[in-house]
Amino acid sequence: MIAAPAFADCLRTLVATPSVSSTVPRLDMSNRPLCETLANWLQPLGFACELLPLPDQPDKVNLVASRGRGEGGLILSGHADTVPYDDSGWHSDPFTLSEGANRWHGLGSCDMKGFLALCV
């Protein structure tokens, strides 16, 4: 049986994968590498993964991962981007998962990259 990566390893990788979304073009980033990473973890676990580019932003994608067929089911839905950040507001690298005071810190670690790692 293929096992999913450990939660901390998933979260560390997701936080390290920049996916900032902004209306300011110089700050805006693709979320494709993050979604590709998720798909690469989910496919060996039996999920059919599809990356759907946004019509007006082909460097941005939606990941649809499904497993099984039939009526009923469960949808886990989230976003793969983060807000822009200001280096001066961070005491550590926002793209490196760090731990302090029994908490993990990193850009997106609570919203939504932590949830995505938990889903995997």
C-alpha positions as CSV (number, residue, x, y, z in Angstrom):
1,M,0.0,0.0,0.0
2,I,1.3,3.4,-0.9
3,A,1.4,5.9,2.0
4,A,0.9,9.6,1.8
5,P,3.8,11.8,2.9
6,A,3.8,12.7,6.6
7,F,1.8,15.8,7.4
8,A,4.8,17.8,8.5
9,D,6.6,16.9,5.3
10,C,3.6,17.9,3.2
11,L,3.2,21.2,5.0
12,R,6.9,22.0,4.7
13,T,6.8,21.4,1.0
14,L,3.6,23.4,0.4
15,V,4.9,26.4,2.4
16,A,8.2,26.3,0.5
17,T,6.3,26.4,-2.8
18,P,5.4,30.1,-3.5
19,S,1.8,30.7,-4.7
20,V,1.1,34.3,-3.9
21,S,-2.0,35.7,-5.7
22,S,-2.2,39.5,-6.2
23,T,-3.8,42.1,-8.4
24,V,-0.3,43.7,-8.5
25,P,1.4,42.0,-11.4
26,R,4.9,42.1,-9.9
27,L,3.7,40.2,-6.8
28,D,1.4,37.7,-8.6
29,M,2.7,34.1,-8.9
30,S,1.5,30.9,-10.5
31,N,-0.1,28.3,-8.3
32,R,0.7,25.5,-10.9
33,P,3.8,24.1,-9.1
34,L,1.8,23.8,-5.9
35,C,-1.1,22.1,-7.6
36,E,1.3,19.8,-9.5
37,T,2.9,18.8,-6.2
38,L,-0.5,17.9,-4.7
39,A,-1.4,15.9,-7.8
40,N,1.9,14.0,-7.7
41,W,1.1,13.0,-4.1
42,L,-2.5,12.1,-4.8
43,Q,-2.2,10.1,-8.0
44,P,-0.3,7.2,-6.4
45,L,-3.0,7.1,-3.7
46,G,-5.6,6.3,-6.4
47,F,-6.9,9.8,-7.2
48,A,-7.6,10.9,-10.8
49,C,-6.1,14.4,-11.0
50,E,-6.9,17.0,-13.5
51,L,-5.3,20.5,-13.7
52,L,-7.7,23.0,-15.3
53,P,-6.1,26.3,-16.4
54,L,-8.1,29.5,-15.8
55,P,-9.2,30.8,-19.1
56,D,-7.8,34.4,-18.5
57,Q,-4.7,33.3,-16.5
58,P,-3.2,30.0,-17.9
59,D,-0.5,30.1,-15.3
60,K,-3.2,29.6,-12.6
61,V,-5.0,26.3,-12.3
62,N,-7.7,24.5,-10.4
63,L,-6.8,21.0,-9.3
64,V,-9.7,18.5,-9.3
65,A,-8.8,15.2,-7.6
66,S,-11.4,12.5,-7.5
67,R,-11.4,8.9,-6.3
68,G,-14.1,6.4,-6.9
69,R,-17.4,6.6,-8.8
70,G,-21.1,6.7,-8.0
71,E,-23.6,8.7,-6.1
72,G,-22.8,10.5,-2.9
73,G,-19.3,11.3,-1.9
74,L,-17.3,14.0,-0.3
75,I,-15.8,17.2,-1.6
76,L,-12.9,18.8,0.1
77,S,-12.4,22.3,-1.4
78,G,-9.9,25.0,-0.9
79,H,-7.6,27.4,-2.5
80,A,-3.9,27.0,-3.3
81,D,-2.8,30.6,-3.3
82,T,-1.7,32.9,-0.4
83,V,-1.9,36.6,0.1
84,P,1.0,38.9,-0.6
85,Y,3.4,39.3,2.3
86,D,5.7,42.0,3.6
87,D,9.2,40.8,4.6
88,S,9.2,43.4,7.5
89,G,6.3,41.6,9.1
90,W,8.1,38.3,9.4
91,H,10.8,37.2,11.9
92,S,11.7,34.2,9.7
93,D,11.6,33.3,6.0
94,P,7.8,33.1,5.1
95,F,8.6,30.2,2.7
96,T,10.3,28.1,5.3
97,L,8.2,26.2,7.8
98,S,9.5,27.0,11.3
99,E,8.3,26.0,14.8
100,G,8.0,28.2,17.8
101,A,5.8,28.2,20.9
102,N,4.2,24.9,19.9
103,R,3.1,26.5,16.6
104,W,4.2,26.1,13.0
105,H,4.9,29.4,11.1
106,G,5.1,29.9,7.4
107,L,3.1,31.7,4.7
108,G,-0.2,29.8,4.2
109,S,0.5,27.4,7.0
110,C,-3.0,28.0,8.6
111,D,-4.8,29.1,5.5
112,M,-4.9,27.0,3.3
113,K,-1.7,25.0,3.0
114,G,-2.2,23.4,6.4
115,F,-5.7,22.2,5.3
116,L,-4.3,20.9,2.0
117,A,-1.6,18.9,3.8
118,L,-4.2,17.5,6.1
119,C,-6.3,16.5,3.2
120,V,-3.4,14.5,1.7
